[in-house]
């Protein structure tokens, strides 16, 4: 029994439009993730309240 697999063709290179679309999508994803980080940070500060500043150093 020979284990021959059909050769897969190489994927076509991305066009400049595809690269621009990918870059915009990556930037949008980075902004959303950054916004979530800031949101969770602010929520954490609000939940701890002003007592966070009165802790012993």
PyMOL commands that set and color helices and strands:
alter all, ss='L'
color gray80, all
select helices_A, chain A and resi 16-48+50-54
alter helices_A, ss='H'
color red, helices_A
deselect
rebuild
show_as cartoon
